[in-house]
Structures are given as structure tokens and as C-alpha cells.
Amino acid sequence: MEADTLTKIQAQFAHDVHEGLTASPKHLASKYIYDHKGDLLFEQIMNLPEYYLTECELAILKNNRKEIANLFLQNTASLNLVELGAGNGKKTKILLEQLQKQSPNFRYVPIDISGNALLQLKNSLSIEFPSLTVTPKQGTYFNMLETIESSESVKNVILFLGSNIGNLSHSQAITFLSQLASGMHSNDMIFVGCDQKKNPQTILNAYNDPKGVTEAFNKNLLHRINSELNANFILDNFLHWESYNPQSGTAKSFLVSKINQKVQIAALDLEVDFKAWETIHTEISQKYDDGLISDLVKAAGLQITAQFSDKKNYFKNYILTKATSFD
Ligand SMILES: C[S@@+](CC[C@H](N)C(=O)[O-])C[C@H]1O[C@@H](n2cnc3c(N)ncnc32)[C@H](O)[C@@H]1O
């Protein structure tokens, strides 16, 4: 990755950690969980029996791959497949294989904040899909959006899998989708995966596995601050806590300080004071229903063109296009 990009991401990380740990209540952004260790932990999470999201979306893609590829390739000779938060591309590879069968003429542009994830993905694709044109881009969704080329002659299909959209608050998701929509031509598409509301216990269990993998994943934020910003967080002094509000559909992850403690972050010249049981909010994982999706899509100037779900209706993938009219 370019040194300039890395410096910008590190400077933003330092800035956001300072801002989040001096705020009241304290917060840290989940996008910073993903470094080499965070990526490995997320791969373990995807294999946990409690984390149903991956299996459900995988089944949707496997069972509908032809129809999805046909829709992506409709009305175009040239396809640009852009993926936001690509991770290890496990599910995307089902679509890449199908698209390659149906059309050799497409480019894959994986975007991710984690340089490590992009490097691993690029290496595995060069072995599994040697003829595929891959253009990885490291950065945040919002920043990378500006670099996506838009033209009438090339169709952009933007993948947003894994319910990554649920890591944005409702208003952030509207702003984000509106920005996407404003750069879209009538033929362009968004393919988004959204975890659905279900038994609240099933949702809580998905973020609270007994092996403690999700706990280690959440705490990787503190580990990263220790190693990159020269801090002295003692990870055992915090516990992982998950909450789910079945009315709003919002799951939230927290780190909770077990004791009164002070933590020094040398690179920020900052001492952070924690009271016993004080929280750091680290992640939102929004769950959706048809009404919520319909509101979100309408508010962003988009429309649902097709939708797919798994047998249990745990997860849905939607194809969104630019709305032809607001009604
Ligand atoms: C939950 S994982 C999902 C990966 C993959 N989409 C899937 O469904 O398996 C989220 C991925 O998005 C990346 N990510 C999270 N927030 C991001 C942001 N704001 N901008 C860019 N990438 C982000 C992470 O590095 C990680 O690889």
C-alpha cells in the first residue's frame, strides 16, 4: 500500500482515539479493530456456530448465483465490481466464479481499511482467479467512494456484504447511501447484505460466543492502541459486553472498565481516567426489517429491484438502483 495512504490512516486513527476517549460517554470506532490480528479474529468469528450471518449469506449467494450474475451483467458489456469492506472475500468468490463463467470482461475493485486483508485477498485471488483484473484500494468507505470512476459506458455494481452497513447508524447509513446514489447512473447497482431482526437471544449469542473470540476481537482495539500509540491498557481490566434492543433492532458492543483506573497513551500525550463500570462504546450492528429497509432506501433516493433471503429469513440481500421517482 502507498506510504501516504498508510500515514493518513494512522493519523486519523490517532485523532479518532483522542476524540473518542476524551468524549463523554467514551467511544471508539469498530473499523479500527481490523489489523493483522483483528482480521484473523474476524475469520474465526465467521466460523463460529453462533455467528449465523456468514452461513446465511453464503447460502443466499450459492443458491442464487446465476440470477444475481445475470442482473449484474444486464445491459452492459463492461462491469466494474466494487466491494466495500471486502475482508477475505470468502463469499464474494462465489460471485466472481459465476461472473467469470458468464463474462470475462469485468474488473474487481476490493476496498478495505485493512491493508493486511487486501494483501491476503489479492494473493489468494491471483492463485484462484489468475486471469481476473483486481485493483485493491485501501481506505475508508467514505474516502474511497470519491475515487470510484463513474461513466455511462461502464456499469458499477457496488457490493456491501456481511451486513457491514449495520455498522453505520441509521442517519450515517442514509448519508452514505445517498452519496452512493448521487454518483450512480441508471444502470448502476448496489448489492447489500442486511441482517434481519429475529429472536433477540440468537442475535445476542452471535456477538457473545462462549470461547471468547468476540471478546478478543472487541479488545483488539485496546491492543492496537497499546502497540501503535504506545499505551498501557491492561486488557483484563475490561470486559466485553453486548446489548440488543429488539424494538430498534440495534445491537451494541461495549468495553466496560472493571475498576477505577488510569491509562497512559504516550503517543497522544494523554492520560485517560476510567471510573469502575464506565463504558467505551465500540460497535453498532443494526438489524433490519422490511419497514426499516424501505425507509432507508427511500430516504437515500434508491429503490429495491430484487431481493433474496435464506430459508429461515435470517438474512437478506437486496439489489438497489437509483429511484426513478420519489413517491
Ligand atoms: C465484518 S468484516 C466483513 C467482511 C466481508 N464483507 C464479509 O462479509 O465477510 C468488515 C470488513 O470491512 C472493513 N471495514 C470496516 N469498516 C470499514 C470502513 N469504515 N471503511 C473501509 N473498510 C472497513 C474491515 O477491515 C473488514 O475487512
The ligand as a Gaussian input file, in Angstrom:
#p B3LYP/6-31G(d) Opt

LIG

0 1
 C      -17.306000      -7.527000       9.304000
 S      -15.986000      -7.613000       8.144000
 C      -16.889000      -8.230000       6.734000
 C      -16.025000      -8.699000       5.600000
 C      -16.792000      -9.176000       4.379000
 N      -17.532000      -8.091000       3.743000
 C      -17.738000     -10.286000       4.732000
 O      -18.939000     -10.098000       4.575000
 O      -17.270000     -11.339000       5.157000
 C      -15.782000      -5.921000       7.781000
 C      -14.664000      -5.591000       6.798000
 O      -14.816000      -4.216000       6.426000
 C      -13.642000      -3.476000       6.726000
 N      -14.104000      -2.176000       7.217000
 C      -14.800000      -1.926000       8.370000
 N      -15.125000      -0.624000       8.459000
 C      -14.599000      -0.024000       7.349000
 C      -14.620000       1.307000       6.852000
 N      -15.252000       2.283000       7.514000
 N      -14.010000       1.554000       5.667000
 C      -13.378000       0.561000       4.977000
 N      -13.336000      -0.724000       5.397000
 C      -13.950000      -1.017000       6.558000
 C      -12.878000      -4.282000       7.743000
 O      -11.474000      -4.070000       7.660000
 C      -13.283000      -5.720000       7.399000
 O      -12.389000      -6.312000       6.483000

